[in-house]
Amino acid sequence: MTLLLLACLAFLLLVGLSARRPAESRDAFFVAGRRGSVRGIAGSLLATVVGGSATIGVAGLVYERGLTGVWWSLAGSIGLTVLALALVPRIRAFDAYTLPGLLERLYGRGVSVVAALLIVVAWTGVMSGQIVAAARVLAAIGAGSPALWMILFTGVLVVYAVVGGQRAIIRTDQAQAVMIVMGLSLGVAALLTGAGGIDVLAEGLPPGSLSFPVSSAFGWADLGTMLVLVGSVYLVGPDIYTRIFSSKDAATARRAALWAAALSVPVACLVAFMGLAARALAPGIVAEEALPWLVAHALPSGVAAVLLVGLIAALMSSADSILLGQGIVLADDVLARMRPVDDRRAVLLARVCTAALGLLALFLALSFRGVIASLMFAYSVFAGGIVGPVLLGLLGGRLRPRGSVALVGMCVGGVAGLCGSLPGLDFAFKAQMPLIGLGLSIVIPLLLTVLRGGVNGGTAP
């Protein structure tokens, strides 16, 4: 399988590099010239949302607590659907490149810079989660040194992201989406035929594993928390907003988001089935090793190879979108604000930042204990600090707060979310702190706006 993995990485590198065109303007490098089609953007969105959390992470959740673990992916699909139906035209009406760029139009530069710094910190953790997931897969199948594969994994996506920009990301994402669906489909088919069928697998599951939508291990409060926390990241996600800005127009972006949301549901079901199958066949393993265990021990070699390629493609598709997105955010929304630069230098700065953040994420990946743990940390800070102000800016109308007021809500909500995710800090309602942070980031600006009788003077569509 080592040769297959190398071939997969080489193929994706070539696909990414083949998209290289002169990309010396912000439009070309940051948003692929705003020419994305429904198929291109939908494929890119699907590949982006089906990453380490939606594969390794969801399979681990299903293995650990049963079918309710699939809500992680379903919450994302719901968030993406709401985004498409309610927010896409408003977002696309702004001539922005990034989520912080949108916030600058809504609230001013101060809010934009703070949001950009939060996004870079949070999404570095998310990218590290993808690298952790890749290490878990490769370690489980015994394909050499996990550290070496992590370096290769990161190096390949850094190269094509730096060279080809957003066009390369969208093109490789489409190929990766095909790999993901093919690998998962063949894996499920092989398990159904080779393991005796669904009835035999069900007999090996603990009681309550098939309970849905809630179970004894996952109640309605847990479901509500996941819908808000995970769904909000899809509703207001920097990598997703970049795809919206890269589309030809609002109608294209809306249709693409709806297609991606719809296609992510059967993908989630395939992953959930594999998590249940791993629990029936191998009770007692580490939860997040469910999919790697199936690759190494339960599937025919040919199918295992295709599934392995699909998993690596899933991890790379999320990691490359995150990496380039945060590189652009750091370069254009933070550093270029300190000293304005022309398009050519802005692109060069984005390339340097992308490469540097890739190395940082690789370094941080060594300290993370699990995929879901790292992502929950990032999502808690992001949902508490960023989601509320964005929704207020897009939907608040006359109650849209001033930039200084939105900044207060952003800081309070972000700190609350951070308190809910810090290890070693235990108190009665710690699990609810990200939701409390999200609520505070909305309620505080609204109250201050009403009391002060003022609204934001920024530009609105």
C-alpha positions in Angstrom: 0.0 0.0 0.0 3.0 2.3 0.4 3.4 2.6 -3.4 -0.4 3.3 -3.7 -0.2 6.1 -1.2 2.8 7.6 -3.0 0.9 7.3 -6.3 -2.1 9.0 -4.7 -0.1 11.9 -3.4 1.7 12.3 -6.7 -1.6 12.3 -8.6 -3.1 14.9 -6.4 0.1 17.0 -6.7 -0.1 16.8 -10.5 -3.8 17.7 -10.5 -3.1 20.7 -8.4 -0.1 21.9 -10.4 -2.0 21.4 -13.7 -4.4 24.2 -12.5 -1.5 26.6 -12.4 -2.1 29.7 -14.4 -0.7 33.2 -13.9 -2.2 34.1 -10.5 -0.7 37.4 -9.7 -3.9 39.2 -8.8 -6.0 38.8 -5.7 -9.0 37.8 -7.7 -7.1 35.0 -9.5 -5.2 33.6 -6.5 -7.7 34.2 -3.7 -11.0 33.3 -5.4 -10.1 31.6 -8.7 -11.3 34.7 -10.7 -14.8 34.3 -9.3 -15.6 31.8 -12.1 -16.6 28.7 -10.2 -19.4 26.6 -11.7 -22.1 24.7 -9.8 -20.3 21.4 -10.4 -16.9 22.8 -9.4 -18.1 24.6 -6.3 -20.4 21.7 -5.2 -17.6 19.2 -5.6 -15.1 21.4 -3.7 -17.6 22.0 -0.9 -18.4 18.3 -0.6 -14.7 17.4 -0.4 -14.1 20.2 2.0 -16.8 19.2 4.5 -16.0 15.5 4.3 -12.7 15.6 6.0 -11.1 14.1 9.1 -14.1 14.9 11.4 -16.7 13.5 8.9 -14.7 10.2 8.3 -12.3 9.2 11.1 -14.1 11.3 13.7 -17.7 10.3 12.9 -16.8 6.6 12.5 -15.2 6.9 16.0 -18.2 8.6 17.5 -20.5 5.9 16.0 -18.2 3.2 17.3 -18.2 4.7 20.7 -21.9 5.6 21.3 -23.9 4.2 18.4 -25.8 5.6 15.5 -26.3 9.0 17.1 -22.7 9.8 16.4 -23.7 10.5 12.8 -25.3 13.7 14.0 -21.9 15.4 13.7 -22.2 15.2 9.9 -25.9 15.7 9.8 -25.6 18.9 11.8 -23.1 20.1 9.2 -25.5 19.3 6.4 -28.3 21.2 8.1 -26.0 24.2 8.6 -25.0 24.1 5.0 -28.6 23.9 3.8 -29.6 26.9 6.0 -26.6 28.8 4.6 -27.7 28.1 1.0 -31.3 29.1 1.6 -31.0 32.1 3.9 -27.5 33.7 3.6 -25.8 33.0 0.3 -27.3 36.0 -1.6 -26.4 38.3 1.2 -22.9 37.0 1.4 -22.3 37.1 -2.3 -23.5 40.7 -2.6 -20.3 41.8 -0.9 -17.2 42.1 -3.0 -15.0 40.3 -0.5 -12.4 37.6 -0.6 -12.7 36.2 3.0 -14.9 36.0 6.0 -12.9 38.7 7.8 -13.2 40.8 4.6 -17.0 40.5 4.9 -16.8 41.5 8.5 -14.8 44.6 7.5 -17.6 45.7 5.2 -20.1 45.1 8.0 -18.3 46.5 11.0 -15.0 48.1 10.1 -11.3 47.2 10.1 -11.0 46.6 13.9 -13.5 43.8 14.0 -12.1 42.3 10.8 -8.5 42.1 12.2 -9.7 40.5 15.5 -11.8 38.0 13.6 -8.9 37.2 11.3 -6.6 36.4 14.2 -9.3 34.2 15.8 -9.8 32.3 12.6 -6.1 31.7 12.0 -5.7 30.4 15.5 -8.8 28.2 15.4 -8.4 26.9 11.9 -4.7 26.0 12.5 -6.2 23.6 15.1 -8.7 22.3 12.5 -6.0 21.6 10.0 -3.9 19.9 12.6 -6.8 17.6 13.2 -6.7 16.5 9.6 -3.0 15.7 10.0 -3.7 13.8 13.2 -6.4 11.8 11.3 -3.9 11.0 8.6 -1.4 9.7 11.1 -4.1 7.5 12.7 -4.9 5.9 9.3 -1.3 5.3 8.3 -0.2 4.0 11.7 -3.1 1.5 11.8 -2.1 0.0 8.5 1.6 -0.1 9.4 2.7 1.9 6.3 6.0 3.0 7.6 6.7 6.0 9.9 3.6 8.0 10.6 5.7 11.1 11.1 7.3 10.7 7.7 3.8 10.4 6.1 2.6 13.4 8.0 5.4 15.4 6.5 4.7 14.1 3.0 0.9 14.7 3.4 1.5 18.3 4.5 4.2 19.0 2.0 2.2 17.9 -1.0 -0.8 20.1 -0.2 1.4 23.0 0.8 3.1 22.9 -2.6 0.0 22.9 -4.8 -1.8 25.4 -2.6 1.1 27.8 -2.8 1.7 27.3 -6.5 -1.9 27.1 -7.8 -3.9 29.1 -5.3 -7.7 28.7 -5.2 -8.0 27.2 -8.7 -5.8 24.3 -7.7 -7.7 23.7 -4.5 -11.1 23.6 -6.3 -9.7 21.3 -9.0 -8.1 18.8 -6.6 -11.2 18.9 -4.4 -13.3 17.6 -7.3 -11.0 14.6 -7.8 -10.9 14.0 -4.1 -14.7 14.0 -3.8 -14.8 11.2 -6.4 -12.2 9.2 -4.4 -14.0 9.7 -1.2 -17.4 8.4 -2.4 -15.9 5.5 -4.3 -13.8 4.3 -1.4 -16.6 4.5 1.1 -19.1 2.8 -1.2 -16.9 -0.1 -2.0 -16.0 -0.5 1.6 -19.6 -0.8 2.7 -20.4 -3.2 -0.1 -17.5 -5.4 0.9 -18.6 -5.4 4.5 -22.2 -6.3 3.6 -21.1 -9.3 1.5 -18.1 -10.4 3.4 -19.1 -10.1 7.0 -22.4 -12.0 6.6 -24.7 -9.1 6.0 -26.3 -6.5 8.1 -28.2 -8.9 10.4 -25.0 -10.6 11.4 -23.2 -7.3 12.0 -26.2 -6.0 14.1 -26.0 -9.1 16.4 -22.5 -8.0 17.5 -23.5 -4.5 18.5 -24.1 -3.4 22.1 -27.7 -2.7 23.1 -28.9 0.7 22.0 -26.3 1.2 19.3 -29.0 1.6 16.7 -31.1 4.1 18.7 -31.8 7.3 16.8 -32.2 10.3 17.0 -31.2 10.1 20.7 -30.0 7.3 23.0 -29.1 6.7 26.6 -25.6 8.0 25.9 -26.7 11.0 23.7 -29.7 12.9 24.9 -31.7 15.8 23.5 -29.5 18.4 25.2 -26.4 16.8 23.5 -28.2 16.9 20.2 -29.1 20.5 20.6 -25.5 21.4 21.5 -24.1 19.6 18.5 -26.7 21.1 16.1 -25.7 24.6 17.2 -22.0 24.1 17.7 -21.2 22.1 14.6 -24.0 23.4 12.4 -23.0 27.0 13.1 -19.5 26.3 11.7 -21.0 25.3 8.4 -23.4 28.2 8.6 -20.4 30.6 9.1 -17.3 28.8 8.0 -14.3 30.7 6.5 -13.4 27.9 4.0 -17.1 27.6 3.0 -17.4 31.4 2.5 -14.3 31.3 0.2 -16.2 28.9 -2.0 -19.2 31.2 -2.1 -16.9 34.1 -3.1 -15.3 31.9 -5.8 -18.5 31.2 -7.5 -19.8 33.0 -10.6 -22.8 34.4 -8.9 -25.2 34.0 -6.0 -27.4 31.5 -7.8 -24.4 29.3 -8.6 -23.2 29.4 -5.0 -26.7 28.5 -3.7 -27.2 25.6 -6.0 -23.7 24.3 -5.2 -24.2 24.5 -1.5 -27.5 22.7 -1.7 -26.0 19.9 -3.8 -23.1 19.6 -1.3 -25.5 19.5 1.7 -27.6 16.8 0.0 -24.6 14.6 -1.1 -23.0 14.8 2.4 -26.0 12.9 3.9 -25.4 9.5 2.1 -21.7 9.9 2.7 -22.4 10.3 6.4 -24.6 7.2 6.3 -21.8 5.2 4.7 -19.3 6.3 7.4 -21.8 5.5 10.1 -22.3 2.0 8.8 -18.6 1.4 8.8 -18.3 2.7 12.4 -21.0 0.2 13.4 -19.4 -2.6 11.5 -16.1 -1.9 13.2 -17.8 -2.0 16.6 -19.4 -5.4 15.8 -16.2 -6.9 14.4 -13.6 -5.4 16.8 -14.9 -4.4 20.2 -12.3 -2.8 22.4 -10.1 -0.9 20.0 -9.6 2.9 20.2 -12.7 4.5 18.8 -11.0 6.8 16.2 -9.2 3.7 14.9 -12.4 2.2 13.6 -12.0 3.0 9.9 -8.2 2.3 9.9 -8.9 -1.1 11.6 -11.4 -2.0 8.8 -8.8 -1.1 6.2 -6.1 -3.2 7.8 -8.1 -6.2 9.0 -11.6 -6.5 7.6 -11.6 -5.7 3.9 -10.2 -7.4 0.8 -6.9 -5.9 -0.2 -8.2 -4.2 -3.3 -11.2 -2.6 -1.6 -9.0 -1.7 1.4 -6.6 0.1 -1.0 -9.4 2.1 -2.6 -10.9 3.0 0.8 -7.4 4.1 2.0 -7.0 6.4 -1.0 -10.5 7.8 -0.3 -9.6 8.5 3.3 -6.4 10.2 2.4 -8.3 12.3 -0.2 -10.9 13.3 2.4 -8.2 14.5 4.8 -6.3 16.4 2.1 -9.4 18.0 0.7 -10.3 19.6 4.0 -6.7 20.4 4.9 -5.8 22.2 1.7 -8.9 24.4 1.8 -8.3 25.3 5.4 -4.6 25.9 4.8 -5.0 28.3 1.8 -7.9 30.0 3.4 -6.1 30.9 6.6 -2.9 31.9 4.6 -5.0 34.4 2.7 -6.7 35.6 5.9 -3.4 36.2 7.7 -1.8 37.8 4.6 -4.7 40.0 3.3 -6.8 40.7 6.5 -4.0 41.1 9.0 -0.5 41.8 7.6 -1.6 43.8 4.5 -3.7 46.0 6.7 -0.5 47.1 8.5 1.1 48.2 5.3 -1.0 48.2 2.1 0.6 46.3 -0.8 -0.3 45.9 -4.5 -1.8 42.7 -5.9 1.5 41.0 -6.8 3.0 41.5 -3.4 -0.3 40.5 -1.8 -0.2 37.1 -3.6 3.4 36.6 -2.6 2.6 37.4 1.0 -0.3 34.9 0.9 2.0 32.2 -0.5 4.5 32.8 2.3 1.8 32.8 5.0 0.3 29.6 3.6 3.6 27.8 3.7 4.4 29.0 7.2 1.0 28.0 8.6 1.3 24.6 7.0 4.5 24.0 8.9 2.9 25.3 12.1 -0.1 23.0 11.8 2.3 20.0 11.2 4.2 20.9 14.4 1.0 21.3 16.4 -0.4 18.0 15.2 2.1 16.2 17.3 0.5 17.4 20.5 -3.2 16.7 19.7 -4.7 13.6 21.3 -7.6 13.0 18.9 -9.4 14.3 15.8 -12.7 15.3 17.5 -10.9 16.8 20.5 -8.8 19.1 18.4 -11.8 20.2 16.3 -14.1 20.7 19.3 -11.5 23.1 20.7 -11.4 25.1 17.5 -15.1 25.0 16.9 -15.9 26.2 20.5 -13.7 29.3 20.1 -15.0 30.0 16.7 -18.7 29.5 17.4 -18.5 31.6 20.5 -16.7 34.5 19.0 -17.4 34.7 15.3 -20.8 33.2 14.4 -23.0 35.6 16.3 -21.5 38.9 14.9 -21.6 37.5 11.4 -25.3 36.5 11.7 -26.1 39.9 13.3 -24.3 41.7 10.5 -26.1 39.8 7.7 -29.5 39.5 9.2 -29.7 42.2 11.9 -31.1 45.0 9.6 -31.6 48.2 11.7 -30.4 46.3 14.8 -27.0 45.6 13.2 -24.6 46.8 15.9 -21.7 49.2 15.5 -18.2 47.7 15.1 -17.1 48.5 18.6 -20.3 46.9 20.0 -19.9 43.8 17.8 -16.2 43.5 19.0 -17.4 43.4 22.6 -19.7 40.5 21.8 -17.0 38.8 19.8 -14.5 38.9 22.6 -16.9 37.9 25.4 -18.3 35.0 23.3 -14.9 33.8 22.3 -13.6 33.8 25.8 -16.7 31.9 27.0 -16.2 29.3 24.2 -12.5 29.0 25.2 -13.4 28.4 28.8 -15.7 25.5 27.7 -12.9 23.8 25.8 -9.8 24.2 28.0 -8.5 21.0 29.5 -8.1 20.9 33.2 -10.8 23.6 33.8 -13.8 21.8 35.2 -17.1 23.3 36.4 -20.8 22.3 36.3 -21.9 23.8 33.0 -18.6 23.6 31.1 -20.1 21.6 28.2 -22.6 24.4 27.6 -20.1 27.2 27.5 -19.7 27.3 23.7 -23.5 27.7 23.4 -23.4 30.3 26.2 -20.6 32.1 24.3 -22.6 32.1 21.1 -25.7 33.5 22.9 -23.6 36.2 24.6 -22.0 37.2 21.3 -25.6 37.9 20.0 -27.4 39.2 23.1 -24.7 41.6 24.3 -24.4 43.5 21.0 -28.2 43.6 20.6 -28.7 45.0 24.1 -26.0 47.6 23.7 -27.4 48.6 20.3 -30.9 49.1 21.7 -29.6 51.0 24.8 -27.3 53.3 22.8 -29.8 53.7 19.9 -27.2 53.3 17.3 -26.5 51.0 14.3 -23.4 50.2 12.4 -22.4 52.7 9.8 -20.8 50.0 7.5 -21.9 49.1 4.1 -24.8 46.6 3.7 -26.2 45.2 0.5 
